[in-house]
Amino acid sequence: MGITEEELAETIQLAASVGAGTIRAMARRASKKSEPDINGLGSLI
């Protein structure tokens, strides 16, 4: 008794979906850190 091809496909799809979500979240965090702080720019003028 093993895993069916359909169960394997569902498992792979779930893993890929979770992985993609993690990558998107990391990219969003990195993007926010690289954006200038608008309030902080006043000190440069």
PDB file of N, H, CA, C and O in Angstrom:
ATOM      1  N   MET A   1       0.850  -1.178   0.000  1.00  0.00           N
ATOM      2  CA  MET A   1       0.000   0.000   0.000  1.00  0.00           C
ATOM      3  C   MET A   1       0.892   1.236   0.000  1.00  0.00           C
ATOM      4  O   MET A   1       1.671   1.454   0.928  1.00  0.00           O
ATOM      5  N   GLY A   2       0.768   2.037  -1.048  1.00  0.00           N
ATOM      6  H   GLY A   2       0.136   1.860  -1.801  1.00  0.00           H
ATOM      7  CA  GLY A   2       1.582   3.240  -1.170  1.00  0.00           C
ATOM      8  C   GLY A   2       0.720   4.429  -1.536  1.00  0.00           C
ATOM      9  O   GLY A   2      -0.502   4.423  -1.384  1.00  0.00           O
ATOM     10  N   ILE A   3       1.386   5.417  -2.010  1.00  0.00           N
ATOM     11  H   ILE A   3       2.378   5.421  -2.134  1.00  0.00           H
ATOM     12  CA  ILE A   3       0.699   6.649  -2.387  1.00  0.00           C
ATOM     13  C   ILE A   3       0.269   6.559  -3.858  1.00  0.00           C
ATOM     14  O   ILE A   3       0.993   6.021  -4.695  1.00  0.00           O
ATOM     15  N   THR A   4      -0.897   7.083  -4.150  1.00  0.00           N
ATOM     16  H   THR A   4      -1.485   7.520  -3.469  1.00  0.00           H
ATOM     17  CA  THR A   4      -1.373   7.070  -5.536  1.00  0.00           C
ATOM     18  C   THR A   4      -0.739   8.232  -6.296  1.00  0.00           C
ATOM     19  O   THR A   4      -0.208   9.169  -5.699  1.00  0.00           O
ATOM     20  N   GLU A   5      -0.805   8.151  -7.604  1.00  0.00           N
ATOM     21  H   GLU A   5      -1.236   7.390  -8.088  1.00  0.00           H
ATOM     22  CA  GLU A   5      -0.250   9.216  -8.435  1.00  0.00           C
ATOM     23  C   GLU A   5      -0.974  10.538  -8.170  1.00  0.00           C
ATOM     24  O   GLU A   5      -0.352  11.601  -8.175  1.00  0.00           O
ATOM     25  N   GLU A   6      -2.275  10.471  -7.942  1.00  0.00           N
ATOM     26  H   GLU A   6      -2.780   9.608  -7.938  1.00  0.00           H
ATOM     27  CA  GLU A   6      -3.063  11.678  -7.659  1.00  0.00           C
ATOM     28  C   GLU A   6      -2.641  12.303  -6.327  1.00  0.00           C
ATOM     29  O   GLU A   6      -2.508  13.523  -6.227  1.00  0.00           O
ATOM     30  N   GLU A   7      -2.433  11.472  -5.312  1.00  0.00           N
ATOM     31  H   GLU A   7      -2.540  10.481  -5.394  1.00  0.00           H
ATOM     32  CA  GLU A   7      -1.993  11.985  -4.006  1.00  0.00           C
ATOM     33  C   GLU A   7      -0.607  12.615  -4.113  1.00  0.00           C
ATOM     34  O   GLU A   7      -0.334  13.646  -3.499  1.00  0.00           O
ATOM     35  N   LEU A   8       0.254  11.992  -4.890  1.00  0.00           N
ATOM     36  H   LEU A   8       0.032  11.154  -5.389  1.00  0.00           H
ATOM     37  CA  LEU A   8       1.596  12.531  -5.087  1.00  0.00           C
ATOM     38  C   LEU A   8       1.527  13.890  -5.784  1.00  0.00           C
ATOM     39  O   LEU A   8       2.227  14.826  -5.397  1.00  0.00           O
ATOM     40  N   ALA A   9       0.685  13.996  -6.807  1.00  0.00           N
ATOM     41  H   ALA A   9       0.116  13.235  -7.121  1.00  0.00           H
ATOM     42  CA  ALA A   9       0.527  15.262  -7.528  1.00  0.00           C
ATOM     43  C   ALA A   9      -0.004  16.353  -6.602  1.00  0.00           C
ATOM     44  O   ALA A   9       0.461  17.491  -6.656  1.00  0.00           O
ATOM     45  N   GLU A  10      -0.978  16.015  -5.752  1.00  0.00           N
ATOM     46  H   GLU A  10      -1.356  15.090  -5.709  1.00  0.00           H
ATOM     47  CA  GLU A  10      -1.528  16.992  -4.806  1.00  0.00           C
ATOM     48  C   GLU A  10      -0.467  17.445  -3.810  1.00  0.00           C
ATOM     49  O   GLU A  10      -0.392  18.625  -3.467  1.00  0.00           O
ATOM     50  N   THR A  11       0.345  16.512  -3.352  1.00  0.00           N
ATOM     51  H   THR A  11       0.284  15.553  -3.631  1.00  0.00           H
ATOM     52  CA  THR A  11       1.403  16.836  -2.393  1.00  0.00           C
ATOM     53  C   THR A  11       2.427  17.775  -3.019  1.00  0.00           C
ATOM     54  O   THR A  11       2.858  18.744  -2.394  1.00  0.00           O
ATOM     55  N   ILE A  12       2.811  17.482  -4.251  1.00  0.00           N
ATOM     56  H   ILE A  12       2.461  16.695  -4.759  1.00  0.00           H
ATOM     57  CA  ILE A  12       3.783  18.331  -4.951  1.00  0.00           C
ATOM     58  C   ILE A  12       3.203  19.720  -5.189  1.00  0.00           C
ATOM     59  O   ILE A  12       3.898  20.722  -5.021  1.00  0.00           O
ATOM     60  N   GLN A  13       1.931  19.781  -5.579  1.00  0.00           N
ATOM     61  H   GLN A  13       1.367  18.966  -5.716  1.00  0.00           H
ATOM     62  CA  GLN A  13       1.283  21.073  -5.826  1.00  0.00           C
ATOM     63  C   GLN A  13       1.224  21.900  -4.540  1.00  0.00           C
ATOM     64  O   GLN A  13       1.478  23.104  -4.563  1.00  0.00           O
ATOM     65  N   LEU A  14       0.891  21.260  -3.429  1.00  0.00           N
ATOM     66  H   LEU A  14       0.684  20.281  -3.410  1.00  0.00           H
ATOM     67  CA  LEU A  14       0.829  21.963  -2.149  1.00  0.00           C
ATOM     68  C   LEU A  14       2.206  22.488  -1.751  1.00  0.00           C
ATOM     69  O   LEU A  14       2.342  23.633  -1.320  1.00  0.00           O
ATOM     70  N   ALA A  15       3.225  21.645  -1.899  1.00  0.00           N
ATOM     71  H   ALA A  15       3.115  20.714  -2.250  1.00  0.00           H
ATOM     72  CA  ALA A  15       4.582  22.064  -1.545  1.00  0.00           C
ATOM     73  C   ALA A  15       5.039  23.239  -2.405  1.00  0.00           C
ATOM     74  O   ALA A  15       5.667  24.171  -1.904  1.00  0.00           O
ATOM     75  N   ALA A  16       4.726  23.196  -3.691  1.00  0.00           N
ATOM     76  H   ALA A  16       4.215  22.439  -4.099  1.00  0.00           H
ATOM     77  CA  ALA A  16       5.107  24.289  -4.592  1.00  0.00           C
ATOM     78  C   ALA A  16       4.377  25.572  -4.225  1.00  0.00           C
ATOM     79  O   ALA A  16       4.955  26.657  -4.277  1.00  0.00           O
ATOM     80  N   SER A  17       3.117  25.449  -3.857  1.00  0.00           N
ATOM     81  H   SER A  17       2.648  24.568  -3.814  1.00  0.00           H
ATOM     82  CA  SER A  17       2.314  26.613  -3.489  1.00  0.00           C
ATOM     83  C   SER A  17       2.854  27.261  -2.213  1.00  0.00           C
ATOM     84  O   SER A  17       2.973  28.484  -2.136  1.00  0.00           O
ATOM     85  N   VAL A  18       3.173  26.455  -1.235  1.00  0.00           N
ATOM     86  H   VAL A  18       3.077  25.462  -1.298  1.00  0.00           H
ATOM     87  CA  VAL A  18       3.726  26.974   0.025  1.00  0.00           C
ATOM     88  C   VAL A  18       5.076  27.625  -0.238  1.00  0.00           C
ATOM     89  O   VAL A  18       5.366  28.699   0.290  1.00  0.00           O
ATOM     90  N   GLY A  19       5.897  26.979  -1.052  1.00  0.00           N
ATOM     91  H   GLY A  19       5.661  26.107  -1.481  1.00  0.00           H
ATOM     92  CA  GLY A  19       7.207  27.536  -1.385  1.00  0.00           C
ATOM     93  C   GLY A  19       7.093  28.874  -2.084  1.00  0.00           C
ATOM     94  O   GLY A  19       7.839  29.804  -1.777  1.00  0.00           O
ATOM     95  N   ALA A  20       6.164  28.979  -3.020  1.00  0.00           N
ATOM     96  H   ALA A  20       5.558  28.224  -3.269  1.00  0.00           H
ATOM     97  CA  ALA A  20       5.966  30.232  -3.756  1.00  0.00           C
ATOM     98  C   ALA A  20       5.487  31.334  -2.815  1.00  0.00           C
ATOM     99  O   ALA A  20       5.912  32.484  -2.935  1.00  0.00           O
ATOM    100  N   GLY A  21       4.614  30.990  -1.890  1.00  0.00           N
ATOM    101  H   GLY A  21       4.269  30.057  -1.792  1.00  0.00           H
ATOM    102  CA  GLY A  21       4.125  31.973  -0.918  1.00  0.00           C
ATOM    103  C   GLY A  21       5.241  32.485  -0.029  1.00  0.00           C
ATOM    104  O   GLY A  21       5.294  33.672   0.290  1.00  0.00           O
ATOM    105  N   THR A  22       6.124  31.598   0.367  1.00  0.00           N
ATOM    106  H   THR A  22       6.080  30.633   0.108  1.00  0.00           H
ATOM    107  CA  THR A  22       7.258  31.983   1.206  1.00  0.00           C
ATOM    108  C   THR A  22       8.186  32.926   0.448  1.00  0.00           C
ATOM    109  O   THR A  22       8.656  33.924   0.995  1.00  0.00           O
ATOM    110  N   ILE A  23       8.443  32.600  -0.809  1.00  0.00           N
ATOM    111  H   ILE A  23       8.061  31.789  -1.253  1.00  0.00           H
ATOM    112  CA  ILE A  23       9.323  33.441  -1.623  1.00  0.00           C
ATOM    113  C   ILE A  23       8.703  34.822  -1.825  1.00  0.00           C
ATOM    114  O   ILE A  23       9.405  35.831  -1.753  1.00  0.00           O
ATOM    115  N   ARG A  24       7.387  34.876  -2.077  1.00  0.00           N
ATOM    116  H   ARG A  24       6.817  34.056  -2.135  1.00  0.00           H
ATOM    117  CA  ARG A  24       6.714  36.169  -2.251  1.00  0.00           C
ATOM    118  C   ARG A  24       6.807  37.001  -0.977  1.00  0.00           C
ATOM    119  O   ARG A  24       7.067  38.203  -1.034  1.00  0.00           O
ATOM    120  N   ALA A  25       6.596  36.362   0.170  1.00  0.00           N
ATOM    121  H   ALA A  25       6.385  35.386   0.216  1.00  0.00           H
ATOM    122  CA  ALA A  25       6.656  37.085   1.444  1.00  0.00           C
ATOM    123  C   ALA A  25       8.063  37.633   1.688  1.00  0.00           C
ATOM    124  O   ALA A  25       8.220  38.763   2.151  1.00  0.00           O
ATOM    125  N   MET A  26       9.074  36.839   1.380  1.00  0.00           N
ATOM    126  H   MET A  26       8.947  35.922   1.004  1.00  0.00           H
ATOM    127  CA  MET A  26      10.452  37.293   1.564  1.00  0.00           C
ATOM    128  C   MET A  26      10.763  38.462   0.627  1.00  0.00           C
ATOM    129  O   MET A  26      11.453  39.406   1.013  1.00  0.00           O
ATOM    130  N   ALA A  27      10.255  38.395  -0.597  1.00  0.00           N
ATOM    131  H   ALA A  27       9.695  37.628  -0.910  1.00  0.00           H
ATOM    132  CA  ALA A  27      10.490  39.478  -1.562  1.00  0.00           C
ATOM    133  C   ALA A  27       9.813  40.764  -1.100  1.00  0.00           C
ATOM    134  O   ALA A  27      10.376  41.850  -1.244  1.00  0.00           O
ATOM    135  N   ARG A  28       8.601  40.646  -0.543  1.00  0.00           N
ATOM    136  H   ARG A  28       8.144  39.764  -0.426  1.00  0.00           H
ATOM    137  CA  ARG A  28       7.894  41.829  -0.043  1.00  0.00           C
ATOM    138  C   ARG A  28       8.673  42.473   1.096  1.00  0.00           C
ATOM    139  O   ARG A  28       8.822  43.694   1.141  1.00  0.00           O
ATOM    140  N   ARG A  29       9.165  41.653   2.010  1.00  0.00           N
ATOM    141  H   ARG A  29       9.044  40.661   1.974  1.00  0.00           H
ATOM    142  CA  ARG A  29       9.935  42.196   3.139  1.00  0.00           C
ATOM    143  C   ARG A  29      11.191  42.903   2.642  1.00  0.00           C
ATOM    144  O   ARG A  29      11.525  43.992   3.109  1.00  0.00           O
ATOM    145  N   ALA A  30      11.879  42.284   1.700  1.00  0.00           N
ATOM    146  H   ALA A  30      11.608  41.399   1.321  1.00  0.00           H
ATOM    147  CA  ALA A  30      13.108  42.885   1.166  1.00  0.00           C
ATOM    148  C   ALA A  30      12.792  44.191   0.450  1.00  0.00           C
ATOM    149  O   ALA A  30      13.554  45.153   0.546  1.00  0.00           O
ATOM    150  N   SER A  31      11.683  44.230  -0.259  1.00  0.00           N
ATOM    151  H   SER A  31      11.064  43.449  -0.337  1.00  0.00           H
ATOM    152  CA  SER A  31      11.282  45.434  -0.978  1.00  0.00           C
ATOM    153  C   SER A  31      10.977  46.564   0.001  1.00  0.00           C
ATOM    154  O   SER A  31      11.370  47.707  -0.234  1.00  0.00           O
ATOM    155  N   LYS A  32      10.291  46.261   1.077  1.00  0.00           N
ATOM    156  H   LYS A  32       9.972  45.332   1.267  1.00  0.00           H
ATOM    157  CA  LYS A  32       9.960  47.288   2.073  1.00  0.00           C
ATOM    158  C   LYS A  32      11.218  47.832   2.735  1.00  0.00           C
ATOM    159  O   LYS A  32      11.293  49.025   3.031  1.00  0.00           O
ATOM    160  N   LYS A  33      12.204  46.977   2.970  1.00  0.00           N
ATOM    161  H   LYS A  33      12.143  46.009   2.730  1.00  0.00           H
ATOM    162  CA  LYS A  33      13.433  47.428   3.615  1.00  0.00           C
ATOM    163  C   LYS A  33      14.244  48.326   2.690  1.00  0.00           C
ATOM    164  O   LYS A  33      14.988  49.184   3.165  1.00  0.00           O
ATOM    165  N   SER A  34      14.114  48.143   1.378  1.00  0.00           N
ATOM    166  H   SER A  34      13.510  47.446   0.992  1.00  0.00           H
ATOM    167  CA  SER A  34      14.918  48.925   0.442  1.00  0.00           C
ATOM    168  C   SER A  34      14.250  50.239   0.046  1.00  0.00           C
ATOM    169  O   SER A  34      14.893  51.090  -0.569  1.00  0.00           O
ATOM    170  N   GLU A  35      12.965  50.423   0.387  1.00  0.00           N
ATOM    171  H   GLU A  35      12.442  49.731   0.886  1.00  0.00           H
ATOM    172  CA  GLU A  35      12.275  51.669   0.066  1.00  0.00           C
ATOM    173  C   GLU A  35      12.704  52.753   1.052  1.00  0.00           C
ATOM    174  O   GLU A  35      12.835  52.489   2.247  1.00  0.00           O
ATOM    175  N   PRO A  36      12.924  53.971   0.557  1.00  0.00           N
ATOM    176  CA  PRO A  36      13.313  55.052   1.477  1.00  0.00           C
ATOM    177  C   PRO A  36      12.153  55.427   2.394  1.00  0.00           C
ATOM    178  O   PRO A  36      10.985  55.334   2.016  1.00  0.00           O
ATOM    179  N   ASP A  37      12.496  55.842   3.578  1.00  0.00           N
ATOM    180  H   ASP A  37      13.444  55.917   3.884  1.00  0.00           H
ATOM    181  CA  ASP A  37      11.490  56.302   4.532  1.00  0.00           C
ATOM    182  C   ASP A  37      11.165  57.752   4.193  1.00  0.00           C
ATOM    183  O   ASP A  37      12.015  58.630   4.339  1.00  0.00           O
ATOM    184  N   ILE A  38       9.956  58.003   3.746  1.00  0.00           N
ATOM    185  H   ILE A  38       9.265  57.290   3.627  1.00  0.00           H
ATOM    186  CA  ILE A  38       9.562  59.341   3.291  1.00  0.00           C
ATOM    187  C   ILE A  38       9.713  60.360   4.423  1.00  0.00           C
ATOM    188  O   ILE A  38      10.140  61.487   4.173  1.00  0.00           O
ATOM    189  N   ASN A  39       9.382  59.998   5.631  1.00  0.00           N
ATOM    190  H   ASN A  39       9.035  59.083   5.834  1.00  0.00           H
ATOM    191  CA  ASN A  39       9.516  60.925   6.760  1.00  0.00           C
ATOM    192  C   ASN A  39      10.981  61.238   7.034  1.00  0.00           C
ATOM    193  O   ASN A  39      11.311  62.331   7.494  1.00  0.00           O
ATOM    194  N   GLY A  40      11.843  60.297   6.758  1.00  0.00           N
ATOM    195  H   GLY A  40      11.575  59.409   6.384  1.00  0.00           H
ATOM    196  CA  GLY A  40      13.258  60.489   7.017  1.00  0.00           C
ATOM    197  C   GLY A  40      13.946  61.382   6.002  1.00  0.00           C
ATOM    198  O   GLY A  40      15.042  61.876   6.268  1.00  0.00           O
ATOM    199  N   LEU A  41      13.334  61.604   4.842  1.00  0.00           N
ATOM    200  H   LEU A  41      12.444  61.203   4.626  1.00  0.00           H
ATOM    201  CA  LEU A  41      13.960  62.426   3.812  1.00  0.00           C
ATOM    202  C   LEU A  41      13.988  63.901   4.192  1.00  0.00           C
ATOM    203  O   LEU A  41      14.833  64.643   3.692  1.00  0.00           O
ATOM    204  N   GLY A  42      13.092  64.340   5.060  1.00  0.00           N
ATOM    205  H   GLY A  42      12.406  63.737   5.466  1.00  0.00           H
ATOM    206  CA  GLY A  42      13.072  65.736   5.484  1.00  0.00           C
ATOM    207  C   GLY A  42      14.365  66.149   6.158  1.00  0.00           C
ATOM    208  O   GLY A  42      14.753  67.315   6.086  1.00  0.00           O
ATOM    209  N   SER A  43      15.017  65.245   6.792  1.00  0.00           N
ATOM    210  H   SER A  43      14.702  64.298   6.851  1.00  0.00           H
ATOM    211  CA  SER A  43      16.267  65.570   7.477  1.00  0.00           C
ATOM    212  C   SER A  43      17.410  65.796   6.493  1.00  0.00           C
ATOM    213  O   SER A  43      18.450  66.339   6.867  1.00  0.00           O
ATOM    214  N   LEU A  44      17.229  65.387   5.240  1.00  0.00           N
ATOM    215  H   LEU A  44      16.384  64.946   4.936  1.00  0.00           H
ATOM    216  CA  LEU A  44      18.282  65.573   4.246  1.00  0.00           C
ATOM    217  C   LEU A  44      18.226  66.955   3.602  1.00  0.00           C
ATOM    218  O   LEU A  44      19.186  67.371   2.953  1.00  0.00           O
ATOM    219  N   ILE A  45      17.117  67.670   3.773  1.00  0.00           N
ATOM    220  H   ILE A  45      16.337  67.332   4.300  1.00  0.00           H
ATOM    221  CA  ILE A  45      16.938  68.975   3.103  1.00  0.00           C
ATOM    222  C   ILE A  45      17.481  70.090   3.981  1.00  0.00           C
ATOM    223  O   ILE A  45      17.426  71.259   3.599  1.00  0.00           O
TER     224      ILE A  45
END
